[in-house]
Amino acid sequence: MASTVTSGTKPYLLLVTTMLLWGSGFGASKVIVDHLPHSVVATLRFGGGALALLVALRLSRQPGGRRRPPMRDWARAAGAGVLGVFVYNVLFFWGLSLAPAIDGSTIVPVMSPVLTTSFLLIMGRERASAARVAGLAIGAAGAVVFFVGSGGEAGAGQGRLAGDLLFLLSACCWAAFTLMGRRVLAGIDPLKATTYATVSGAVLLAIYSAPSAVEVAWHDVPAYVWLNVAFVALGPTAVANLLYYRGIRDVGPASASIMMFVVPVVGTACSALFLGESFGTVQAVGAAVLLIGAVLAVTQGRLPARRRAAVEEPAEEPAPGRRPGHLA
């Protein structure tokens, strides 16, 4: 009995840990962006994450196993990294340099699954049930209210609104990247795909940020900023993704999608506690309506059935087109 409970609970513990890391990554990244150019911060985070994933990939190799996937599979994963790592993070960290982390921790993790669901409906790959359509409509209304609050309330201003719009664009980018997942993972395991995508995106980020990096007074960067760099590279970038893939194989993408809504709660709490950030009244109302609509759109009003423990049947691979991926 104990082993069954442990095997059934462990994937959820891994996913909860993942969501905690992703949620805390927004505030930690904001601390770094306040001291370094946003393009440099993106490079430091995903360059460090790429190195950690390369080490994990090296350690995971089985003796006698295939060491290198075909060039076609590598190229697909690397190409996905251009969109899901390079473009996404240029937009995300640019937005973070203009708007509070609390806004990003709401817009990105909530809008990404909503946009993914919308794209699937448009392409005819998901059924347009009444609950799903209602959820998308409610979510859209909440988003409109949230963005009105970004630019219209006292203390907000156009800079915050511009940052929030960049967060929205990054969520669009991530939704499109998610939909590419099935083709990317057709002939390559998730760890290799994530590693190759992260490495390719990190290389482009390094090239893009080189002019800004030359102008940085590196000797003046405080020690606590470097601690945050190490944290976001290892925690929300490398470790969280490895835990996520282990968890999602056991519980499936539906349950993982539900748990994604833990991220804005954690991100909001961290931003409020450690950075002193807050929502205005209109933004808070919009965020609540957006979250309700997103949950309804993704779940269609039903919680996914919990899968049996992995000891009873082999774990199946996740449906890549439905997984949200790293968001912070």
C-alpha positions in Angstrom: 0.0 0.0 0.0 2.8 2.4 0.9 4.6 1.9 -2.3 1.4 2.5 -4.3 0.7 5.7 -2.5 4.2 6.9 -2.9 4.4 6.1 -6.7 1.0 7.8 -7.2 1.9 10.9 -5.2 5.5 11.4 -6.4 4.6 12.8 -9.9 2.4 15.4 -8.3 5.1 16.4 -5.9 7.5 16.8 -8.9 4.9 19.0 -10.7 4.2 21.1 -7.6 8.0 21.6 -7.2 8.1 22.6 -10.9 5.3 25.2 -10.5 7.0 26.6 -7.4 10.3 27.1 -9.3 8.6 28.6 -12.3 6.5 30.9 -10.2 9.5 32.2 -8.2 11.5 32.7 -11.4 9.5 35.8 -12.3 10.5 37.8 -9.3 14.1 36.5 -9.3 14.4 37.5 -13.0 13.1 41.0 -12.2 15.8 41.5 -9.6 18.4 40.8 -12.3 16.7 42.9 -15.0 16.9 45.9 -12.7 20.7 45.7 -12.8 21.5 44.3 -16.3 20.1 44.8 -19.8 17.2 42.5 -20.5 19.0 40.7 -23.4 22.0 40.0 -21.2 19.7 38.6 -18.5 18.1 36.2 -21.0 21.5 35.0 -22.1 22.8 34.4 -18.6 19.7 32.5 -17.6 19.4 30.3 -20.6 23.1 30.0 -21.2 23.4 28.6 -17.6 20.4 26.5 -18.1 21.8 25.1 -21.4 25.1 24.1 -19.6 23.1 22.4 -16.8 21.0 20.5 -19.4 24.0 19.4 -21.3 25.5 17.9 -18.1 22.2 16.2 -17.4 22.1 14.8 -20.9 25.6 13.5 -20.6 24.9 11.8 -17.3 21.7 10.2 -18.6 23.3 8.4 -21.5 23.0 4.6 -21.3 26.0 2.4 -22.2 25.6 1.1 -25.7 22.6 3.3 -26.5 22.3 5.7 -29.4 24.4 8.7 -28.6 23.2 11.1 -31.3 19.9 11.5 -33.0 19.6 11.9 -36.7 20.4 15.4 -38.0 16.8 15.9 -39.0 15.6 15.5 -35.4 18.4 17.7 -34.0 17.5 20.4 -36.6 13.8 20.3 -35.6 14.6 20.7 -31.9 17.1 23.4 -32.6 14.7 25.2 -34.9 12.0 25.1 -32.2 14.5 26.7 -29.8 14.6 29.8 -32.1 10.9 30.4 -31.4 10.5 28.9 -27.9 13.8 30.1 -26.3 15.2 33.0 -28.4 12.2 35.0 -29.6 10.1 34.1 -26.5 12.7 35.3 -24.1 13.7 38.4 -26.0 10.0 39.5 -25.7 9.6 38.2 -22.1 12.7 39.9 -20.6 12.0 43.1 -22.6 8.6 43.2 -21.0 10.1 42.5 -17.6 12.3 45.5 -18.0 9.2 47.7 -18.4 6.5 46.1 -16.3 6.4 44.5 -12.8 7.1 40.8 -12.4 3.6 40.4 -10.9 2.1 41.2 -14.3 4.3 38.7 -16.1 3.5 36.0 -13.6 -0.2 36.4 -14.4 -0.2 37.0 -18.1 2.3 34.5 -19.3 1.3 31.3 -17.5 -2.4 32.0 -17.8 -2.6 33.2 -21.4 -0.3 30.6 -22.8 -2.7 27.6 -22.3 -5.6 29.8 -23.3 -3.9 30.8 -26.5 -2.8 27.2 -27.1 -6.4 26.0 -26.7 -7.6 28.8 -29.0 -5.1 27.8 -31.7 -6.2 24.2 -31.4 -9.8 25.1 -31.9 -9.1 27.3 -34.9 -7.1 24.4 -36.5 -9.9 21.9 -35.7 -7.7 19.8 -33.4 -9.9 20.3 -30.4 -13.7 20.2 -29.9 -15.4 23.6 -29.4 -17.6 22.6 -26.4 -19.9 25.2 -24.8 -17.8 25.2 -21.6 -14.6 25.7 -23.6 -16.0 28.6 -25.7 -17.5 30.2 -22.6 -14.1 29.9 -20.8 -12.3 31.5 -23.7 -14.8 34.4 -23.8 -14.5 35.0 -20.1 -10.7 34.8 -20.3 -10.7 37.3 -23.2 -12.9 39.7 -21.2 -10.6 39.4 -18.2 -7.6 40.1 -20.3 -9.2 43.2 -21.7 -9.9 44.5 -18.2 -6.4 43.6 -17.0 -4.8 45.6 -19.9 -7.1 48.5 -19.3 -5.9 48.5 -15.7 -2.3 48.4 -16.8 -2.4 51.7 -18.6 -5.3 53.5 -16.9 -4.7 53.3 -13.1 -2.6 55.6 -11.1 1.0 54.5 -10.9 0.7 52.3 -14.0 1.4 54.3 -17.1 2.3 53.5 -20.7 5.5 51.7 -19.8 3.7 49.1 -17.8 1.1 48.7 -20.5 3.9 48.2 -23.1 5.5 45.6 -20.9 2.3 43.8 -20.5 1.7 43.7 -24.2 5.2 42.2 -24.6 4.2 39.6 -22.1 1.2 38.8 -24.2 3.3 38.5 -27.3 5.7 36.1 -25.5 2.7 34.0 -24.5 1.6 33.9 -28.1 5.1 32.8 -29.0 5.1 30.1 -26.4 1.6 28.8 -27.5 2.9 28.4 -31.1 6.0 26.7 -29.8 3.9 24.3 -27.8 2.0 23.3 -30.9 5.3 22.5 -32.6 6.0 19.9 -29.9 4.5 16.8 -31.6 6.8 17.2 -34.7 9.8 18.1 -32.6 9.5 15.0 -30.4 8.6 12.6 -33.1 12.0 11.0 -33.2 13.8 12.3 -30.1 13.2 12.0 -26.3 12.1 15.1 -24.3 15.4 15.6 -22.5 17.4 15.7 -25.7 14.8 17.9 -27.4 14.8 20.4 -24.5 18.6 20.5 -24.4 19.0 21.1 -28.1 16.3 23.7 -28.2 17.7 25.5 -25.1 21.3 25.4 -26.5 20.3 26.8 -29.9 18.2 29.5 -28.4 21.0 30.4 -25.9 23.5 30.8 -28.7 21.2 33.2 -30.6 20.6 35.1 -27.3 24.3 35.4 -26.8 24.8 36.9 -30.3 21.9 39.2 -29.8 23.0 40.5 -26.4 26.7 40.8 -27.3 26.6 44.6 -27.9 24.8 45.3 -24.6 27.1 42.9 -22.7 30.2 44.9 -23.8 28.8 48.0 -22.1 28.0 46.3 -18.8 30.2 47.3 -15.8 30.5 43.7 -14.6 32.6 44.5 -11.6 29.8 46.7 -10.2 27.1 43.9 -10.3 26.1 43.1 -6.7 26.7 39.6 -5.3 22.9 39.0 -4.7 22.3 39.6 -8.4 24.7 36.8 -9.3 22.9 34.6 -6.7 19.7 35.2 -8.6 21.3 34.5 -11.9 22.5 31.1 -10.6 19.0 30.4 -9.2 17.1 31.1 -12.4 19.5 29.2 -14.5 19.5 26.1 -12.4 16.1 26.2 -10.7 13.3 27.5 -13.0 15.2 26.7 -16.2 17.1 23.4 -15.9 15.8 21.6 -12.8 12.1 22.6 -13.3 12.0 21.2 -16.8 13.6 17.9 -15.9 11.1 17.5 -13.0 8.3 18.5 -15.3 9.0 15.9 -17.9 9.3 13.2 -15.3 6.0 14.2 -13.7 4.0 14.7 -16.9 4.9 11.2 -18.1 3.1 9.7 -15.1 0.0 12.0 -14.8 -0.5 13.0 -18.4 -0.8 16.5 -20.0 -4.3 17.2 -18.8 -3.4 17.1 -15.1 -0.2 19.0 -15.7 -2.3 21.7 -17.4 -4.4 22.1 -14.3 -1.4 22.5 -12.1 0.0 25.3 -14.4 -2.5 27.6 -12.7 -0.4 27.3 -9.5 2.3 29.4 -11.2 0.5 32.8 -11.1 -0.4 32.3 -7.5 3.2 31.6 -6.5 4.5 34.4 -8.8 2.1 36.9 -7.4 3.0 36.0 -3.8 6.7 36.2 -4.5 6.4 39.5 -6.3 4.3 41.0 -3.4 6.5 39.6 -0.6 10.0 40.2 -2.0 9.6 43.1 -4.5 6.7 45.0 -2.9 4.7 44.9 -6.2 0.9 44.9 -6.4 -2.1 45.1 -8.7 -4.4 48.0 -9.0 -8.1 47.4 -8.4 -9.0 47.1 -12.1 -6.0 44.8 -12.8 -6.9 42.6 -9.8 -10.4 42.1 -11.1 -9.2 41.4 -14.6 -6.6 38.9 -13.3 -9.3 37.0 -11.4 -11.7 36.9 -14.3 -8.9 35.9 -16.7 -7.9 33.0 -14.4 -11.5 31.8 -14.0 -11.9 31.8 -17.8 -8.6 30.1 -18.4 -9.4 27.3 -15.9 -12.8 26.8 -17.5 -11.4 26.8 -21.1 -8.6 24.2 -20.3 -10.7 21.9 -18.0 -14.1 22.4 -19.7 -15.5 22.3 -16.2 -14.1 18.8 -15.5 -11.1 17.6 -13.6 -9.0 15.1 -15.5 -9.2 11.5 -14.2 -6.3 10.5 -12.2 -4.2 7.9 -13.8 -3.3 4.7 -12.1 0.1 4.4 -10.5 3.0 3.8 -12.8 3.7 0.4 -11.2 0.5 -0.9 -12.7 1.1 0.1 -16.3 3.9 1.6 -18.4 3.9 5.4 -18.4 3.0 6.8 -21.8 4.7 9.7 -23.4 3.1 13.1 -23.0 1.1 14.6 -25.9 3.6 17.3 -26.8 1.0 19.5 -28.5 -0.8 19.8 -25.2 2.1 20.5 -22.8 2.7 24.1 -21.6 6.5 23.9 -21.0 8.6 26.3 -18.9 7.2 29.8 -18.5 9.1 31.8 -16.3 
